[in-house]
Amino acid sequence: MGTKFKVKANTQAADYNGKSYYFCCAGCPGPFNNNPGEYINKQ
């Protein structure tokens, strides 16, 4: 996580506390959804 990439129409995303978070690969949404605060605090 933390990789910069271009968001496209088919980019996977999750909403958390009113903000959208986008993922570069299929393996990222699961861990994020299990504990979003852990990943958001790393930014």
C-alpha positions as CSV (number, residue, x, y, z in Angstrom):
1,M,0.0,0.0,0.0
2,G,1.1,3.5,-0.6
3,T,1.9,3.0,-4.3
4,K,0.9,5.8,-6.6
5,F,-1.2,4.9,-9.7
6,K,-3.9,6.3,-11.9
7,V,-7.4,5.6,-10.7
8,K,-9.6,4.2,-13.5
9,A,-13.3,3.3,-13.7
10,N,-12.6,-0.3,-12.7
11,T,-10.2,0.5,-9.8
12,Q,-11.2,-1.2,-6.6
13,A,-12.1,1.1,-3.8
14,A,-13.5,1.2,-0.2
15,D,-15.2,4.0,1.6
16,Y,-14.2,4.7,5.2
17,N,-15.3,7.7,7.3
18,G,-16.7,9.5,4.2
19,K,-13.5,9.1,2.2
20,S,-12.7,6.8,-0.7
21,Y,-9.5,4.7,-0.7
22,Y,-8.3,3.1,-3.9
23,F,-6.3,-0.1,-4.4
24,C,-3.8,-1.0,-7.0
25,C,-4.3,-4.7,-6.8
26,A,-6.9,-7.3,-5.8
27,G,-5.1,-8.3,-2.6
28,C,-5.3,-5.0,-0.9
29,P,-9.0,-4.3,-0.1
30,G,-9.4,-7.4,2.2
31,P,-6.7,-6.4,4.7
32,F,-7.8,-2.7,4.5
33,N,-11.4,-3.6,5.2
34,N,-10.4,-5.8,8.2
35,N,-8.6,-2.9,9.9
36,P,-8.8,0.4,8.0
37,G,-7.3,2.5,10.8
38,E,-4.0,0.5,10.7
39,Y,-3.5,1.5,7.0
40,I,-4.8,5.0,7.2
41,N,-2.5,5.9,10.0
42,K,0.5,4.8,7.9
43,Q,-0.1,7.6,5.4
